[in-house]
Amino acid sequence: MRRITTVLLDVGGVLLLPSSDVMRAAIGHSGIDTTDEQLRRAHYAATAATDANGGPDQFEVYRRTFAKACGVPAEFEDAVHDLLAGQFTGYTWERVAPYAKEGLELLLAKGFRVGIVSNSVGTIKEMLATAEICQVGGGPCAAVEMIIDSQIVGVRKPDPRIFHIALGEMGADAAETAYVGDTARADVDGARAAGLWPIHIDPYGDCPDPAGDHDHLDRFDRLCDLLTSRSGE
């Protein structure tokens, strides 16, 4: 049991997903026409594969697993991989993830302090605003307290320092903070090392870690229920 007052959120896989147009165009080189749901499924499968691999070639593992999850035949795998390598970048996270807006609105309505911590390329604020998900302070979308972009602060997850930067900026206590992300290595391991409560967005049960190692969540809009149940409220 732990009292949670603050929630930090990852962006990729939690609030945004890879651009459907970009990923569909690359996969389509093999003659396969994918649905948005197939692309979503492929993202989480590919993320879990990189978690299980844990090596320096994680981006290649992601791209090849993504292609296989979409049903790309072996003879087209290299060509699709190369297309993904050129077209899928840190700038192409444009699709709003299911339940992202609803889940964020619920958190704020319940009185949780909310911030964003993401490994990115310096464009997280713009991407979130363009997707009409959130901004810092007042505006047309949900209001969060801060947005930390790894490119801007110069440190990436799973390094616990990026979480400490966020906590310091918010004046929040690690013991009262949860972190929600879609990877076991960067998000869960990093948050745990920083003293936060890690929660893994894992819609399809792909996580390679033991089931009891950390909390899992299949839908972001159920986060408030999990926070309540774990805090004993």
N, C-alpha and C positions, 0 to 999 in steps of 0.2 A: 504494500500500500504506500502511495506517495501522493501528496497534494500537488496538483499541477495548476499553475497560474499562467504559464507562458507556453506557446506552441511555435516552434520554428519549422518552416516547411521547405522542402526541396521543390524544384520546379519541374524538371524532366520526370515524367512518369507519375507525377502527383497533380500538377496544375496544367502542364502542357505535354503534348505528344509530338513526335516528328510529323512534319508536313505530309499529309496524305498525298498531295500532288507529286511531291518530290520522290517519296518512297514508291508510289504506284508507277511512276514513269520508269524508275530503275528496274523494278520487278517485271514490268511489262515487256522489257527487252527479251524476256524468255517466252513471251506469248501468253503469260498468265495475267488475268484481270482480277485484282484483289478488291475485297470489300474493306470498308473502314474497320470493321470488327476483326478481320484477318490481320490487318496491319497493326491494330492494337495488340492482338494476341502475340504477334511476332515480336513486338517491342519487349514485352515482359519475358518471353522465352529467351530472347537474345541477351537481355540484362542478366537473367539468372545464369546463363552460360558464361558470361564474363565473370560473374561472382565465383562460379565453380572453378574457372580457369586460374584466376588470380595472377596471371603472368603479365609481362610487359606488352603483349600483343592483344590487349583487351579490345581495341577498336576493330581489329581484323576479326576476332572471335565474334564480336557483336554483329558485324556486317554479314559474315558467312552464316551465322545461326539465323539471322533475320531472313535471309534468302531461303534457307532450307525450311523454315517455319511457314513461309508463304508457298511452299511447294515447288520452288525452282529446281528443275532437273539438273543433275550433276554436270551435264555438258555446258550448261549456261552459267554455272555458279561463278566462275572466274570473271566473266564479263559483267555479270550483275554486281559482283563485289567491287569491281573497278568503278562502275557507275556510282555505286553508293559512296565509295571513297571520295569521289570528286564532287558529288552533289549534296550528300547529307553532311552538314557541318553544324557548328554551334549556332548558326544563324537560322536554321530551318526547323526550329521547334515552334510551330505555328498553330497546331490543332489543339483546341481546348479539351482537356481530359474529361471523361465522364465524371459528373458529380463535383467537379472542381469548384465551380461558383457556388453551388448549393452548400458544399462542405465548408467553404470559407465563410459564407454568410452565417452558418450555424455557429461556428466557432466565435465569431464576433458577437453574435446575439447572446451567446452564453457568457460573455464577459471575459473570454480569454484574450490575453495579449498575444499578438501575432506578428511574426517577422519572417523574412525569406532568407535562406542561405543556399546558394547554388554554385556549383562548378560551371563556369560559363566563359564567354569570350568578351565580356564587357557590355552586353546588350540586354541583360535580363530585365532591367526597368522598362526599356522600350518594348520588348516582346510582351511583357505582362500587360502593359498599357494598351498596346495594339490589339491584344486578345480580349481586352475589356474585362480583365480579371481583378486587378488591384493596382493601387499606387500608394506611395508613402503619403500619409496625411489625407486631407480632404480632396475630393475630386469626384468624377463620375462613377467610379468603381469602388470596390471594397477598400477600406483604408487600413493599411498595415503600418507598423511603426518603423520598420527599416527593411531595406533590401541589400543584402551582401552578395556581391558578384566576385568570384574568385580571381578573375582577371584584374579587377580593380584593386583588391586588397593584397594581392600577391601571394596567396596561400590557398591550397585546394584541399577539399575533403579527400581522404580521411584524416588529414592533419587536424588535431583538436584545436589548433590555434584559430582556425576560421570560425569555430563555434564560440570560442572565447571572445573574439572580436565582436560577434553579434550580441553576446550576453553583456559585454561591457558597454556597447552602444545603447542597449535598452535598459541597463541597470537591473538586469534580471539575474536570478539565482539558478545555477545549473541544477540544483536538487529539485527545483520546482518547474523544470522545463522539459518538454517532450520535443523530440525531433522526428519528423515524418518524411521518409524517403523511399525510393523504390529499389535501392541496391543494398545488399548485405555487406559488401566490403566498404564502399565509400561512406554510405549513410549510417548503417547500423554500427559498424565497427568504429567509425569516426565519432558518432554521437556518444557511444558508450565510453570511449576513451576521454571524452570531454566531461563526463559526469552527467550527461543527459539521459533521459529515458528514450531509447530508440523504438520507433514503430515502423514496421516495414509494410508499405503498400504492395500487396502480392495477390492480385485478383484471381490468379489461376493456380495458386499453390505451388509455384515453381521454385521457391527458395531452397538452395542447396544445404542450408544449415539445419541442425536438428530442430524439430518442431517446437520444443520448449526453450530454445536458446533466446528467443526474443518474441515480442508480440507482433502478430501479423494482422493486416486489415485488408479485406477484399474490396471495400468501397469507402472512398474518402468521406462521404456524407455520414458514415457510421462512426467517425472518429470521436465525436462528443460522447456517444454511448460507451465507447471503450475507455475514455478518460474517466468517466463517471464510475464505471464498474471497477477500475483499478485503484481509484482513490477512496473507495469505500463509501461514497456518497449515496 
